[in-house]
Amino acid sequence: MRLLARHAIRLLGQENGRGGAATAIRLKATTGSLKLATASAPALEQPAEKQVQRKYSPLTDTFGRHHTYLRISLTERCNLRCDYCMPAEGVPLQPKQNLLTTEEILRLARIFVEQGVRKIRLTGGEPTVRRDIVEIVAQMKALPQLEQVGITTNGLVLTRLLPSLQRAGLDSLNISLDTLKRDRFEKITRRKGWERVIAGIDLAVQLGYTPKVNCVLMRDFNEDEICDFVEFTKDRPVDVRFIEYMPFSGNKWHTERLISYKDTLQAIRERWPDFQALPNGPNDTSKAYAVPGFKGQVGFITSMTEHFCGTCNRLRLTADGNIKVCLFGNKEFSLRDAMRREDITEEQLVDFIGAAVQRKKRQHAGAAPLIHHHHRHHYLYHLYHAYQPSRQQLQIRNCSSHLTHVNAQGKAQMVDVGAKPSTTRLARAEATVQVGERLTQLIAANELAKGDVLTVAQLAGIMGAKRTSELIPLCHNISLSSVKVQATLLKSEQCVRLEASVRCSGQTGVEMEALTAVSVAALTVYDMCKAVSHDICITNIRLLSKTGGKRDFQRDEAAKGIQAPIEGDLQ
């Protein structure tokens, strides 16, 4: 199956490389067969010299999108405190050892370029706060096949750094500026420096760049400056790009702040009726427009109202080494952990990258999920990474060849036990439920409103053992020959002791069935008793013994005479 899928993706790449119709390939599983289904769409016309021969690549996702653009966050730190990014006091930063080193950044950049990345943009945080930013740019420009290195910056130190960055080979730069008014700049960034940003833009123009000026439009903040930003392009060859505001829980704002692309376009055309659309490239995220006669142009990044997921060719690498396949997604995959494992080869690292890319969805879910997105703070035009331990990550174990439940591509798999001999397997487990004095009396007298606690717990334990494979992922469905559960009220200890004994004749052990039996039985005791008291503690869930497999196990307490289940118990 995996080889056929890879071959299908390779065929897709070859078809795209010939400049023919873009073909989306899907695998359809049918009874006893596997079929390829194709859906054709008109190809995007490109100049012959720009057509790229595409072979199979880890950077091609399941929808045929080939990712040639990588954004690398060099740091979490920033020298501004924009109120839509973070509180005034800043955000907690990760320990230095959690962040990628310069050598690791350059190594990953090389690997991505070797796999097909042709453009790298350096972001942050604020990338210019790194002292080695010029050296990083120079070393990336030395990578064969890498066509462009750019940077996204707030522009505060451009007048000092840009000449050195240009000598290092910097090809392009994006400058973040949300207002053309000094007082508003200081209000939103909580810092001074508006004049320095404007001076940095003018210096970039003087040095021959066509800088992109990224402006996040926000209702009740800068919507009155829309035409001012368009006017900014009259005498400057700059590309002002209006970015739709992306709400999320961290900035405590809501979708009411969003100004849509169409509303912005209408406001501009009320002043410049001849404001006209310009041609766009196949992977452009910005819709280009211009006022005739102006030196610069205007773009609209419509992430919220008109997504451009179908042509997305971008991947992101966070400062702590996670690959993020979608800005709107909350899943991240740790390349840092992979690189720092001595037993991981570069080929395995490439497979890991490919596994992450394969998980990219057809399109992002839009604004609603982002409002409730707690895993990352976002810069609206580049990522700001504040460490959150709860974020979802696919750790390095997903590409380890030593783990039996995950293959090299990070896919879950069940262990094949077909080659093992069939033997008689027996496992015993126990659990204790501390119920207290009052419940001990009620259980002993069988006076609880829900009924006979011990009998119901026994039945629940047996049922739990039989359903183990449905509760525990990748657990084999075993034909059990015997399940015995004993529930005993220990009055002196004010607890219910549960013990399970499970037997089968098969190729894998039954300790999970025994542990599931006592766990479900213990939960049932709690459920039967909670109407009287919630001061109930489930404890001491553990395996007592197992036999019949490669390694037998006998807990010391079991060897000292813990009572075995009675043959006449429920089964």
Order of alpha helices (4+ residues) and beta strands (2+ residues): alpha-beta-beta-beta-alpha-beta-alpha-beta-alpha-beta-alpha-alpha-beta-alpha-beta-alpha-beta-beta-beta-beta-beta-beta-alpha-alpha-alpha-beta-beta-alpha-alpha-alpha-beta-beta-alpha-beta-beta-alpha
